[in-house]
Amino acid sequence: MSSTVTAILGITPVNVSVLKNGRAKAIRFSTLDAICVTLHCQPGEVLEWVDGEDE
């Protein structure tokens, strides 16, 4: 993962990988905000709710 992306988002490369690969159980609002600001998007454009994931 590009060090530029991690620097812009303010999170570690490992956490970027966890988000990218869909393994994240939670996300901080500050991280979500940084992603949306960087990509010029809304949270609904980068998040997806899937019923039954915790079962």
All heavy atoms as TSV, in Angstrom:
chain	resi	resn	atom	element	x	y	z
A	1	MET	N	N	0.851	-1.180	0.000
A	1	MET	CA	C	0.000	0.000	0.000
A	1	MET	C	C	0.890	1.233	0.000
A	1	MET	O	O	1.893	1.285	0.680
A	1	MET	CB	C	-0.905	-0.047	1.223
A	1	MET	CG	C	-1.914	1.067	1.350
A	1	MET	SD	S	-3.135	1.310	0.048
A	1	MET	CE	C	-3.803	-0.297	-0.197
A	2	SER	N	N	0.506	2.204	-0.733
A	2	SER	CA	C	1.293	3.420	-0.865
A	2	SER	C	C	1.396	4.153	0.468
A	2	SER	O	O	0.421	4.301	1.191
A	2	SER	CB	C	0.645	4.328	-1.905
A	2	SER	OG	O	1.214	5.599	-1.870
A	3	SER	N	N	2.603	4.601	0.780
A	3	SER	CA	C	2.783	5.377	2.007
A	3	SER	C	C	2.030	6.699	1.922
A	3	SER	O	O	1.666	7.272	2.950
A	3	SER	CB	C	4.263	5.605	2.279
A	3	SER	OG	O	4.859	6.331	1.224
A	4	THR	N	N	1.771	7.174	0.719
A	4	THR	CA	C	1.001	8.409	0.542
A	4	THR	C	C	-0.426	8.222	1.047
A	4	THR	O	O	-0.959	9.067	1.746
A	4	THR	CB	C	0.979	8.837	-0.936
A	4	THR	OG1	O	2.315	8.982	-1.388
A	4	THR	CG2	C	0.230	10.133	-1.122
A	5	VAL	N	N	-1.028	7.090	0.706
A	5	VAL	CA	C	-2.402	6.812	1.153
A	5	VAL	C	C	-2.453	6.720	2.668
A	5	VAL	O	O	-3.328	7.311	3.301
A	5	VAL	CB	C	-2.935	5.502	0.521
A	5	VAL	CG1	C	-4.264	5.104	1.131
A	5	VAL	CG2	C	-3.053	5.647	-0.976
A	6	THR	N	N	-1.526	6.003	3.269
A	6	THR	CA	C	-1.529	5.883	4.723
A	6	THR	C	C	-1.277	7.227	5.395
A	6	THR	O	O	-1.848	7.514	6.437
A	6	THR	CB	C	-0.505	4.837	5.203
A	6	THR	OG1	O	0.794	5.216	4.784
A	6	THR	CG2	C	-0.843	3.454	4.672
A	7	ALA	N	N	-0.440	8.058	4.780
A	7	ALA	CA	C	-0.175	9.380	5.343
A	7	ALA	C	C	-1.413	10.272	5.256
A	7	ALA	O	O	-1.745	10.984	6.210
A	7	ALA	CB	C	0.999	10.034	4.627
A	8	ILE	N	N	-2.117	10.217	4.135
A	8	ILE	CA	C	-3.324	11.032	3.966
A	8	ILE	C	C	-4.402	10.606	4.950
A	8	ILE	O	O	-5.055	11.434	5.578
A	8	ILE	CB	C	-3.852	10.931	2.522
A	8	ILE	CG1	C	-2.914	11.650	1.566
A	8	ILE	CG2	C	-5.261	11.515	2.406
A	8	ILE	CD1	C	-3.203	11.408	0.104
A	9	LEU	N	N	-4.583	9.290	5.092
A	9	LEU	CA	C	-5.634	8.786	5.976
A	9	LEU	C	C	-5.224	8.797	7.444
A	9	LEU	O	O	-6.072	8.755	8.319
A	9	LEU	CB	C	-6.025	7.364	5.572
A	9	LEU	CG	C	-6.625	7.204	4.184
A	9	LEU	CD1	C	-6.949	5.745	3.917
A	9	LEU	CD2	C	-7.860	8.075	4.007
A	10	GLY	N	N	-3.930	8.818	7.705
A	10	GLY	CA	C	-3.454	8.839	9.082
A	10	GLY	C	C	-3.603	7.501	9.784
A	10	GLY	O	O	-3.778	7.461	10.999
A	11	ILE	N	N	-3.549	6.404	9.028
A	11	ILE	CA	C	-3.628	5.076	9.621
A	11	ILE	C	C	-2.485	4.216	9.086
A	11	ILE	O	O	-1.856	4.561	8.096
A	11	ILE	CB	C	-4.985	4.384	9.359
A	11	ILE	CG1	C	-5.259	4.206	7.869
A	11	ILE	CG2	C	-6.114	5.173	10.003
A	11	ILE	CD1	C	-6.541	3.455	7.562
A	12	THR	N	N	-2.235	3.115	9.765
A	12	THR	CA	C	-1.109	2.263	9.395
A	12	THR	C	C	-1.401	1.475	8.117
A	12	THR	O	O	-2.570	1.237	7.783
A	12	THR	CB	C	-0.788	1.255	10.515
A	12	THR	OG1	O	-1.884	0.340	10.635
A	12	THR	CG2	C	-0.542	1.954	11.838
A	13	PRO	N	N	-0.354	1.031	7.430
A	13	PRO	CA	C	-0.557	0.187	6.243
A	13	PRO	C	C	-1.338	-1.093	6.563
A	13	PRO	O	O	-2.133	-1.566	5.759
A	13	PRO	CB	C	0.864	-0.132	5.780
A	13	PRO	CG	C	1.683	1.002	6.294
A	13	PRO	CD	C	1.053	1.391	7.605
A	14	VAL	N	N	-1.109	-1.658	7.745
A	14	VAL	CA	C	-1.836	-2.867	8.145
A	14	VAL	C	C	-3.330	-2.581	8.233
A	14	VAL	O	O	-4.160	-3.362	7.754
A	14	VAL	CB	C	-1.301	-3.416	9.488
A	14	VAL	CG1	C	-2.181	-4.540	10.006
A	14	VAL	CG2	C	0.135	-3.883	9.340
A	15	ASN	N	N	-3.699	-1.446	8.823
A	15	ASN	CA	C	-5.118	-1.096	8.935
A	15	ASN	C	C	-5.740	-0.786	7.578
A	15	ASN	O	O	-6.905	-1.106	7.343
A	15	ASN	CB	C	-5.318	0.065	9.903
A	15	ASN	CG	C	-5.162	-0.368	11.341
A	15	ASN	OD1	O	-5.350	-1.532	11.678
A	15	ASN	ND2	N	-4.805	0.562	12.195
A	16	VAL	N	N	-4.989	-0.191	6.686
A	16	VAL	CA	C	-5.488	0.033	5.324
A	16	VAL	C	C	-5.781	-1.314	4.673
A	16	VAL	O	O	-6.816	-1.499	4.030
A	16	VAL	CB	C	-4.482	0.852	4.475
A	16	VAL	CG1	C	-4.913	0.885	3.020
A	16	VAL	CG2	C	-4.347	2.267	5.019
A	17	SER	N	N	-4.881	-2.281	4.861
A	17	SER	CA	C	-5.070	-3.610	4.300
A	17	SER	C	C	-6.305	-4.295	4.880
A	17	SER	O	O	-7.070	-4.926	4.148
A	17	SER	CB	C	-3.827	-4.463	4.568
A	17	SER	OG	O	-4.008	-5.763	4.078
A	18	VAL	N	N	-6.511	-4.165	6.182
A	18	VAL	CA	C	-7.689	-4.757	6.840
A	18	VAL	C	C	-8.972	-4.166	6.255
A	18	VAL	O	O	-9.919	-4.897	5.956
A	18	VAL	CB	C	-7.626	-4.532	8.371
A	18	VAL	CG1	C	-8.956	-4.855	9.039
A	18	VAL	CG2	C	-6.521	-5.376	8.981
A	19	LEU	N	N	-8.993	-2.860	6.063
A	19	LEU	CA	C	-10.166	-2.212	5.468
A	19	LEU	C	C	-10.355	-2.651	4.022
A	19	LEU	O	O	-11.462	-2.973	3.594
A	19	LEU	CB	C	-10.024	-0.686	5.543
A	19	LEU	CG	C	-10.121	-0.073	6.925
A	19	LEU	CD1	C	-9.703	1.390	6.868
A	19	LEU	CD2	C	-11.523	-0.211	7.485
A	20	LYS	N	N	-9.283	-2.675	3.270
A	20	LYS	CA	C	-9.339	-3.022	1.849
A	20	LYS	C	C	-9.839	-4.446	1.634
A	20	LYS	O	O	-10.594	-4.714	0.700
A	20	LYS	CB	C	-7.949	-2.865	1.235
A	20	LYS	CG	C	-7.869	-3.226	-0.220
A	20	LYS	CD	C	-6.451	-3.092	-0.724
A	20	LYS	CE	C	-6.336	-3.689	-2.098
A	20	LYS	NZ	N	-4.971	-3.956	-2.484
A	21	ASN	N	N	-9.433	-5.365	2.498
A	21	ASN	CA	C	-9.786	-6.764	2.339
A	21	ASN	C	C	-11.083	-7.164	3.037
A	21	ASN	O	O	-11.440	-8.339	3.046
A	21	ASN	CB	C	-8.634	-7.647	2.828
A	21	ASN	CG	C	-7.411	-7.484	1.960
A	21	ASN	OD1	O	-7.508	-7.448	0.745
A	21	ASN	ND2	N	-6.253	-7.367	2.575
A	22	GLY	N	N	-11.782	-6.184	3.629
A	22	GLY	CA	C	-13.078	-6.456	4.235
A	22	GLY	C	C	-13.022	-7.208	5.547
A	22	GLY	O	O	-14.012	-7.822	5.953
A	23	ARG	N	N	-11.896	-7.159	6.241
A	23	ARG	CA	C	-11.768	-7.872	7.513
A	23	ARG	C	C	-12.020	-6.984	8.727
A	23	ARG	O	O	-11.952	-7.462	9.859
A	23	ARG	CB	C	-10.379	-8.490	7.609
A	23	ARG	CG	C	-10.117	-9.556	6.554
A	23	ARG	CD	C	-8.773	-10.226	6.772
A	23	ARG	NE	N	-7.723	-9.277	7.114
A	23	ARG	CZ	C	-6.662	-9.027	6.373
A	23	ARG	NH1	N	-6.489	-9.648	5.240
A	23	ARG	NH2	N	-5.757	-8.158	6.766
A	24	ALA	N	N	-12.319	-5.724	8.519
A	24	ALA	CA	C	-12.517	-4.800	9.634
A	24	ALA	C	C	-13.836	-5.083	10.342
A	24	ALA	O	O	-14.860	-5.297	9.703
A	24	ALA	CB	C	-12.493	-3.359	9.143
A	25	LYS	N	N	-13.795	-5.106	11.664
A	25	LYS	CA	C	-15.002	-5.276	12.480
A	25	LYS	C	C	-15.609	-3.922	12.831
A	25	LYS	O	O	-16.772	-3.824	13.169
A	25	LYS	CB	C	-14.675	-6.027	13.775
A	25	LYS	CG	C	-14.156	-7.406	13.547
A	25	LYS	CD	C	-15.267	-8.350	13.242
A	25	LYS	CE	C	-14.705	-9.755	13.119
A	25	LYS	NZ	N	-15.650	-10.692	12.618
A	26	ALA	N	N	-14.782	-2.877	12.769
A	26	ALA	CA	C	-15.223	-1.523	13.113
A	26	ALA	C	C	-14.317	-0.532	12.393
A	26	ALA	O	O	-13.253	-0.888	11.897
A	26	ALA	CB	C	-15.131	-1.303	14.616
A	27	ILE	N	N	-14.780	0.713	12.338
A	27	ILE	CA	C	-13.972	1.780	11.747
A	27	ILE	C	C	-14.223	3.053	12.550
A	27	ILE	O	O	-15.354	3.335	12.950
A	27	ILE	CB	C	-14.308	1.989	10.247
A	27	ILE	CG1	C	-13.393	3.029	9.616
A	27	ILE	CG2	C	-15.762	2.328	10.051
A	27	ILE	CD1	C	-13.501	3.138	8.107
A	28	ARG	N	N	-13.182	3.775	12.812
A	28	ARG	CA	C	-13.326	5.041	13.546
A	28	ARG	C	C	-13.948	6.084	12.625
A	28	ARG	O	O	-13.686	6.094	11.423
A	28	ARG	CB	C	-11.966	5.539	14.015
A	28	ARG	CG	C	-11.360	4.674	15.063
A	28	ARG	CD	C	-10.005	5.190	15.462
A	28	ARG	NE	N	-9.445	4.264	16.437
A	28	ARG	CZ	C	-8.567	4.599	17.340
A	28	ARG	NH1	N	-8.098	5.822	17.379
A	28	ARG	NH2	N	-8.124	3.713	18.185
A	29	PHE	N	N	-14.743	6.951	13.211
A	29	PHE	CA	C	-15.352	8.020	12.423
A	29	PHE	C	C	-14.290	8.903	11.784
A	29	PHE	O	O	-14.453	9.359	10.658
A	29	PHE	CB	C	-16.312	8.867	13.263
A	29	PHE	CG	C	-17.610	8.187	13.543
A	29	PHE	CD1	C	-18.022	7.971	14.844
A	29	PHE	CD2	C	-18.440	7.755	12.517
A	29	PHE	CE1	C	-19.225	7.337	15.110
A	29	PHE	CE2	C	-19.637	7.120	12.767
A	29	PHE	CZ	C	-20.037	6.913	14.077
A	30	SER	N	N	-13.188	9.124	12.488
A	30	SER	CA	C	-12.122	9.958	11.927
A	30	SER	C	C	-11.500	9.300	10.686
A	30	SER	O	O	-11.152	9.983	9.729
A	30	SER	CB	C	-11.049	10.244	12.974
A	30	SER	OG	O	-10.475	9.036	13.450
A	31	THR	N	N	-11.392	7.975	10.697
A	31	THR	CA	C	-10.869	7.256	9.538
A	31	THR	C	C	-11.859	7.320	8.386
A	31	THR	O	O	-11.485	7.582	7.242
A	31	THR	CB	C	-10.572	5.786	9.899
A	31	THR	OG1	O	-9.628	5.753	10.964
A	31	THR	CG2	C	-10.024	5.029	8.702
A	32	LEU	N	N	-13.130	7.093	8.684
A	32	LEU	CA	C	-14.164	7.184	7.660
A	32	LEU	C	C	-14.211	8.585	7.067
A	32	LEU	O	O	-14.321	8.753	5.851
A	32	LEU	CB	C	-15.524	6.797	8.239
A	32	LEU	CG	C	-16.708	6.831	7.293
A	32	LEU	CD1	C	-16.498	5.894	6.108
A	32	LEU	CD2	C	-17.978	6.466	8.053
A	33	ASP	N	N	-14.089	9.584	7.912
A	33	ASP	CA	C	-14.078	10.972	7.442
A	33	ASP	C	C	-12.886	11.220	6.518
A	33	ASP	O	O	-13.040	11.815	5.444
A	33	ASP	CB	C	-14.029	11.931	8.628
A	33	ASP	CG	C	-14.054	13.379	8.199
A	33	ASP	OD1	O	-15.014	13.781	7.511
A	33	ASP	OD2	O	-13.111	14.123	8.551
A	34	ALA	N	N	-11.706	10.727	6.891
A	34	ALA	CA	C	-10.515	10.924	6.063
A	34	ALA	C	C	-10.672	10.236	4.706
A	34	ALA	O	O	-10.282	10.786	3.679
A	34	ALA	CB	C	-9.277	10.393	6.784
A	35	ILE	N	N	-11.258	9.043	4.706
A	35	ILE	CA	C	-11.496	8.331	3.445
A	35	ILE	C	C	-12.439	9.134	2.563
A	35	ILE	O	O	-12.187	9.325	1.369
A	35	ILE	CB	C	-12.057	6.921	3.717
A	35	ILE	CG1	C	-10.982	6.042	4.355
A	35	ILE	CG2	C	-12.591	6.290	2.435
A	35	ILE	CD1	C	-11.497	4.725	4.909
A	36	CYS	N	N	-13.540	9.599	3.144
A	36	CYS	CA	C	-14.529	10.345	2.363
A	36	CYS	C	C	-13.988	11.676	1.848
A	36	CYS	O	O	-14.264	12.053	0.710
A	36	CYS	CB	C	-15.799	10.553	3.185
A	36	CYS	SG	S	-16.716	9.022	3.471
A	37	VAL	N	N	-13.217	12.366	2.668
A	37	VAL	CA	C	-12.611	13.626	2.225
A	37	VAL	C	C	-11.641	13.364	1.076
A	37	VAL	O	O	-11.656	14.057	0.060
A	37	VAL	CB	C	-11.900	14.337	3.402
A	37	VAL	CG1	C	-11.010	15.460	2.905
A	37	VAL	CG2	C	-12.922	14.861	4.399
A	38	THR	N	N	-10.813	12.331	1.229
A	38	THR	CA	C	-9.822	12.002	0.208
A	38	THR	C	C	-10.470	11.592	-1.109
A	38	THR	O	O	-10.025	11.987	-2.185
A	38	THR	CB	C	-8.898	10.877	0.714
A	38	THR	OG1	O	-8.256	11.309	1.919
A	38	THR	CG2	C	-7.841	10.523	-0.310
A	39	LEU	N	N	-11.532	10.796	-1.025
A	39	LEU	CA	C	-12.190	10.285	-2.230
A	39	LEU	C	C	-13.340	11.166	-2.719
A	39	LEU	O	O	-13.971	10.849	-3.731
A	39	LEU	CB	C	-12.718	8.867	-1.971
A	39	LEU	CG	C	-11.673	7.811	-1.631
A	39	LEU	CD1	C	-12.341	6.482	-1.321
A	39	LEU	CD2	C	-10.670	7.667	-2.765
A	40	HIS	N	N	-13.635	12.237	-1.970
A	40	HIS	CA	C	-14.743	13.135	-2.312
A	40	HIS	C	C	-16.044	12.337	-2.456
A	40	HIS	O	O	-16.694	12.374	-3.504
A	40	HIS	CB	C	-14.457	13.922	-3.596
A	40	HIS	CG	C	-13.180	14.680	-3.548
A	40	HIS	ND1	N	-13.024	15.829	-2.822
A	40	HIS	CD2	C	-11.977	14.431	-4.126
A	40	HIS	CE1	C	-11.793	16.271	-2.958
A	40	HIS	NE2	N	-11.132	15.434	-3.743
A	41	CYS	N	N	-16.379	11.581	-1.405
A	41	CYS	CA	C	-17.567	10.735	-1.454
A	41	CYS	C	C	-18.318	10.784	-0.128
A	41	CYS	O	O	-17.882	11.445	0.810
A	41	CYS	CB	C	-17.177	9.297	-1.784
A	41	CYS	SG	S	-16.200	8.491	-0.493
A	42	GLN	N	N	-19.414	10.074	-0.057
A	42	GLN	CA	C	-20.226	9.943	1.149
A	42	GLN	C	C	-19.989	8.559	1.756
A	42	GLN	O	O	-19.638	7.613	1.032
A	42	GLN	CB	C	-21.710	10.113	0.807
A	42	GLN	CG	C	-22.073	11.499	0.325
A	42	GLN	CD	C	-21.879	12.543	1.406
A	42	GLN	OE1	O	-22.300	12.368	2.549
A	42	GLN	NE2	N	-21.230	13.638	1.051
A	43	PRO	N	N	-20.196	8.394	3.073
A	43	PRO	CA	C	-19.959	7.098	3.707
A	43	PRO	C	C	-20.696	5.929	3.043
A	43	PRO	O	O	-20.141	4.840	2.932
A	43	PRO	CB	C	-20.454	7.304	5.142
A	43	PRO	CG	C	-20.252	8.761	5.380
A	43	PRO	CD	C	-20.556	9.421	4.062
A	44	GLY	N	N	-21.900	6.149	2.573
A	44	GLY	CA	C	-22.662	5.088	1.926
A	44	GLY	C	C	-22.042	4.586	0.635
A	44	GLY	O	O	-22.390	3.515	0.149
A	45	GLU	N	N	-21.110	5.349	0.099
A	45	GLU	CA	C	-20.435	4.935	-1.126
A	45	GLU	C	C	-19.243	4.010	-0.847
A	45	GLU	O	O	-18.741	3.373	-1.768
A	45	GLU	CB	C	-19.971	6.154	-1.919
A	45	GLU	CG	C	-21.132	7.013	-2.410
A	45	GLU	CD	C	-20.665	8.267	-3.101
A	45	GLU	OE1	O	-20.406	8.196	-4.313
A	45	GLU	OE2	O	-20.529	9.300	-2.409
A	46	VAL	N	N	-18.825	3.931	0.410
A	46	VAL	CA	C	-17.684	3.073	0.744
A	46	VAL	C	C	-18.029	1.983	1.764
A	46	VAL	O	O	-17.233	1.087	2.000
A	46	VAL	CB	C	-16.469	3.891	1.251
A	46	VAL	CG1	C	-15.912	4.762	0.165
A	46	VAL	CG2	C	-16.821	4.717	2.472
A	47	LEU	N	N	-19.211	2.065	2.371
A	47	LEU	CA	C	-19.636	1.071	3.348
A	47	LEU	C	C	-20.793	0.247	2.810
A	47	LEU	O	O	-21.624	0.742	2.055
A	47	LEU	CB	C	-20.108	1.748	4.644
A	47	LEU	CG	C	-19.064	2.523	5.429
A	47	LEU	CD1	C	-19.722	3.197	6.622
A	47	LEU	CD2	C	-17.934	1.622	5.871
A	48	GLU	N	N	-20.837	-1.010	3.240
A	48	GLU	CA	C	-21.939	-1.887	2.874
A	48	GLU	C	C	-22.339	-2.688	4.101
A	48	GLU	O	O	-21.494	-3.287	4.774
A	48	GLU	CB	C	-21.513	-2.847	1.765
A	48	GLU	CG	C	-22.578	-3.845	1.390
A	48	GLU	CD	C	-22.109	-4.854	0.353
A	48	GLU	OE1	O	-20.892	-5.094	0.251
A	48	GLU	OE2	O	-22.968	-5.376	-0.350
A	49	TRP	N	N	-23.624	-2.715	4.430
A	49	TRP	CA	C	-24.126	-3.521	5.542
A	49	TRP	C	C	-24.614	-4.846	4.974
A	49	TRP	O	O	-25.363	-4.888	4.001
A	49	TRP	CB	C	-25.276	-2.798	6.250
A	49	TRP	CG	C	-25.849	-3.607	7.347
A	49	TRP	CD1	C	-25.320	-3.794	8.599
A	49	TRP	CD2	C	-27.062	-4.356	7.323
A	49	TRP	NE1	N	-26.122	-4.610	9.336
A	49	TRP	CE2	C	-27.220	-4.980	8.573
A	49	TRP	CE3	C	-28.027	-4.584	6.361
A	49	TRP	CZ2	C	-28.282	-5.784	8.885
A	49	TRP	CZ3	C	-29.102	-5.387	6.678
A	49	TRP	CH2	C	-29.216	-5.965	7.941
A	50	VAL	N	N	-24.155	-5.946	5.603
A	50	VAL	CA	C	-24.553	-7.266	5.157
A	50	VAL	C	C	-25.206	-7.985	6.344
A	50	VAL	O	O	-24.569	-8.176	7.387
A	50	VAL	CB	C	-23.333	-8.079	4.659
A	50	VAL	CG1	C	-23.753	-9.469	4.227
A	50	VAL	CG2	C	-22.652	-7.341	3.512
A	51	ASP	N	N	-26.450	-8.363	6.196
A	51	ASP	CA	C	-27.197	-9.047	7.250
A	51	ASP	C	C	-26.574	-10.401	7.558
A	51	ASP	O	O	-26.199	-11.139	6.654
A	51	ASP	CB	C	-28.639	-9.236	6.795
A	51	ASP	CG	C	-29.538	-9.709	7.924
A	51	ASP	OD1	O	-29.168	-9.554	9.101
A	51	ASP	OD2	O	-30.617	-10.226	7.620
A	52	GLY	N	N	-26.430	-10.705	8.835
A	52	GLY	CA	C	-25.959	-12.008	9.252
A	52	GLY	C	C	-24.463	-12.187	9.306
A	52	GLY	O	O	-23.991	-13.302	9.486
A	53	GLU	N	N	-23.682	-11.150	9.170
A	53	GLU	CA	C	-22.224	-11.267	9.194
A	53	GLU	C	C	-21.705	-11.784	10.532
A	53	GLU	O	O	-20.701	-12.450	10.578
A	53	GLU	CB	C	-21.576	-9.914	8.885
A	53	GLU	CG	C	-21.510	-9.585	7.415
A	53	GLU	CD	C	-20.450	-10.387	6.685
A	53	GLU	OE1	O	-19.286	-10.433	7.122
A	53	GLU	OE2	O	-20.803	-10.984	5.662
A	54	ASP	N	N	-22.382	-11.456	11.652
A	54	ASP	CA	C	-21.887	-11.837	12.977
A	54	ASP	C	C	-22.419	-13.193	13.442
A	54	ASP	O	O	-22.136	-13.632	14.527
A	54	ASP	CB	C	-22.255	-10.766	14.006
A	54	ASP	CG	C	-21.463	-9.489	13.793
A	54	ASP	OD1	O	-20.371	-9.563	13.202
A	54	ASP	OD2	O	-21.935	-8.422	14.213
A	55	GLU	N	N	-23.196	-13.837	12.637
A	55	GLU	CA	C	-23.786	-15.124	13.054
A	55	GLU	C	C	-22.834	-16.266	12.866
A	55	GLU	O	O	-21.970	-16.300	12.093
A	55	GLU	CB	C	-25.071	-15.388	12.261
A	55	GLU	CG	C	-26.118	-14.365	12.609
A	55	GLU	CD	C	-27.412	-14.572	11.800
A	55	GLU	OE1	O	-27.528	-15.551	11.044
A	55	GLU	OE2	O	-28.284	-13.732	11.944
